């Protein structure tokens, strides 16, 4: 079974990577954080997934915007400014002699606690900052043949319960959604909002194509996706009608095409939803067009932002 959009081919170079933990570079098999760390104890932290492409970090500013906004919302002091954090990411990549085709997981927790309790006042010391760079590329078959989605009963929550716009370590609702989808024999979960409209997937953002128009959810119950926002921008730039709106599973089942977006794989076609083939089970013309535009955007952003 596919592991969804995040499936990848194993790379032997990853066995020898150095991981940055609070600025110290540690071999992969020796990298550790405390059992008293806020992230381990309660999932109290935020994270970002980044790509290293051709010596550059495309969309880094957008990712750092989201990271620092999340930290402010959680009243979490990262202890570094954007420039310092960027330099630490670049130093980690240089130490690993990495130049391209790398996925980076940047994780920030509130830090080590004096005792395993939820109250942030029990934290002793500063934030824990972990940077894990790995050689990872999406599988060509994923980009060509796509993924299969299953609509789960687990809903995206309201912001007064746990705001889905926070890219926090607390992802249990997404995990349980993913479990239900994979137990049903599918790759990823399609999730509804509290009103029954289509919201997003457990780890990616969801779009449909109907009569030449691209639809995605209002975004009210979704993480503020970087790739999602870039695809919306690409549609507007290239005169593709794009709508952020409420729509139901009936609209989904009647769509000509569907696709998902995410930092790791970019734009990925959806071949099947709840047993219904999308576009005959093949990648459609609109998805292929948006994949080309997105590749071009990544190339331009790679040379415009932070570089090794």
N, C-alpha and C positions, 0 to 999 in steps of 0.2 A: 504493500500500500504506500502511496505517496505521502510524504510529510508536508503536503501543501506547498505554499509558495516559498517556504523556507528550506525546502529540501536541497541538498547540495552533494557534490562528489567529495569523498574524503581526500584530504591533502596531507601527505606525510610530513610536510614542513611544519604543520601546526603542533607536532609533538615537541618541538624545540623552541616554541615562542616564549618570550619574556612578557610577563604581565606586570603592569604598573599598579602597585597598591600604595597609596599615599606618597607617590613619587619614587618609591623603591622598586627596582626592576627585579622580578623573581621568576624563576623557571616555572613553567606551567604546572609540573607535578609537585611543586613545593608551595604554590600560591595558596594562602589561607587568610581568612578573616575570623575574628573572634566569634565564639558562640554567643557572646553578649552584645554583638553588633545589632543595631536597631533594625537593619535590613533583614537579618536572620530571625530575630526575635518576633518582629511584627510586620515585616514588609514595609517599614517606614523609610522610604527613599524614593528617588526618581531616577530615570535612566533615558538614554538616547541610543539609537542605532545609527551609525555613520558608515559611509563608504569612502575608501581610498581608491581613486581612479586616476591613473596616469600621473601620479605625483601630487594630486590635489584632493581637496575635501569638498566636493560639491554640496551646496546648500548648508554649509556649516553655520552661517549666521542664523538661518531659520531654526536649526536644531538648538543652537545656544539660546535663542529667544525663548523657545519652549521650555528648555531646561531651567533657565533662571526665573521665568514666570512661575513654573511649578514650585521652585524652591521658595519663592516669595509667598505663594499661596500656603505652603506647608510651614512657613516661618522657619525654614531650614537655612542655616548659614553655610554656604559651600566653602567659604574661607579662601576663595580665589576669585579674581575677576576674569572676564572673558578672555583677555589676552593671555593671562597666566595659564588658564585651563587649556587654551588652544596650544600653547607652547608645550605643555605637558603631553598632550595627545601627539604632537609632532615628534617630541623627544622619544616617545614610546615606539613610534613607527621607525624612527631612525635607528634606535637600538636593535630593532629586529630586521633592519636592512630591507624594509618593505617599500614597494613603489606603486603597486597597483593590485587590483582584484582582491582587496582586503575588506572585510566587514569588521567594524569596531563597535563593541558594546561599552558604552560609558555609563558607569553606575555610581550614584552618589547616595549614601545613606546618612542619617543623622549622627551616626557614630556609635561608639561603644558605651554601654550602660553599666552602671554600678551593680544593677540587679535586673533580671528579666521582667520588666514592668513597662506598660505602655506610656506612662507619663514622661514626656520629653525632658522634664527637669532632672531625671535620673541619668542623663547623658554626662559622661566625663570625657573631656577632650573635644576635639573638633570632628568634622565630618569625615567619613570614610569615602575615598575616591578610588574607584577601580577602573582600569582601562584594559580591556581584553581585545587585542587585534588578532584576527584569524584570516588565513587565506580561504575565501569562500566566494563561489560564484553560483548564481542560480542555474539549475539544470536547463540545457537547451530545450528539452522536452517540455518543461514547465512553461517556458515562454511561447512555445509553438502549440502544444496540445492543451495546455491550461489545467485548471483544477476543478474538482467537483464539490459542490456546496450542499449542505443539508441544513434546513431551517430548524433551529433548536427551540426548546421552551424557555431557556435562560434568556432573560431580557437585559437590554442595556438599562442601567439604573438612572434615576433622576439625580440632578446635581445636589439636591438636598439630602441624599442618602450617601452616595460617593460619586463625586463629579467625574464622569468619564473623560473629561478634558485633561485630567491629571494623568500624566504618564508615570504612574507610581509603580512601585514594586508589588503592590497589592493587586494582583490580577486574577484572583481566584474565580471571579465570575467568567472571565474569558477562558480560564483553564477548564472549568466545568462544561462550558459550551463546546470547547474543542473535544473533550472526552465524549460528549454525547454524539457529536458528528462522526468521530472516528469509530465509535461503537456501532454506528449505523452503516459503516462501510464507506464513508466519504472522507474528503481531505481536510476541509475546514468547515466552520460553522457560520451560517448566516443568522444574524441576530436582529430581532425586532425591538422597537422602542416600547415604552410603557403603554402607548396608545394603539399598538398593533401595526404601526407602519414600519417599513424596512429601515434599519438604522445602519448597520455595518457588519463586518465579519469579526471573528474573534481576534485576528491579528492583522487584518488588512481593511482597506476601505472599499466599498462596493459601488459599482456603477452599472446601469443598463443603457442599451441603445434602442430607441423606438422611433421608427420612421425618420431616421437621420438625425434625431435629437439624442443628446446624452443627458441622462438623469442621474442624480445622486441625492442622498438624503439631505435634509436641512442642515445636518451637522450638529443639531442640538444635543444629541446623545452619543456623540463620537469624540474621540481624541482629535485634536486639531492636526490632522495628517499633513506632513510636509509634501509628500508625493501627491496626495489628493489635491492640495492647493495648487501645486504646479500643473497638474493635468487640467484643472479648471482654467488656469491661466492660459495653457496651451490651446484649449478649445476656443477661448475668446480671441486669442491672437490669430488663429487660423480659420475664423468665421464658422466654427462648428457650434450650432445651438447647444447651450449647456444650461441646465436648470437644477438648482438646489431646492428640493420640494419634498413634500410627503407623497409617498406612493406605497401601494400594497403588494402582497404577493401575487395578486391577480395581474397587476401591471408587469411584474417580473416574469411570470410564466408566459406572458404574451410578447415579451421583448424579442427582438431579432438577435441581439448580442448582449453579453454581459462581461464585465471584467472587474478585477480588483487591483488595488495599487498599494505599494509599500516601498520602503527604502531599500530593502534587500533585493527584490526582483523587479522593481519598477512597475510596469504595466503587464498584467498577466490575464489571459483570457479565461473565462469560465465556460467549461464545456457542458456542464450538467448541473441542474438545481432540483433537488427533491424528485429525481427520476425523470425530469423533463430535459431533453437535449436542447441546448442553446445553439442556434445557428447550425443545426444539423450535427452538433458535436465538434465543429471545426472552428478555428480562429476566423473571425469575421473581418471584413474590410476596414471597419472603423477602428477596431482594436489594433490591427496591423498598422494603420495610419498613425494612431496615437503612440504606438511603440516607437516608430521612426522619429516622430517629433520629440519624444522624451529622450531618446538616445542623443539626439542633436543638442538638446538642452543640457544634459549632463556634461557633454563635451565642452560646451561654452562656459558652464558654471565652474567646471574643473579648473580652467585656466584663469578665471576671474577672482577666485577666493584664495584661502590659505593654501600654501604649497610647501612641500618639503624643500 
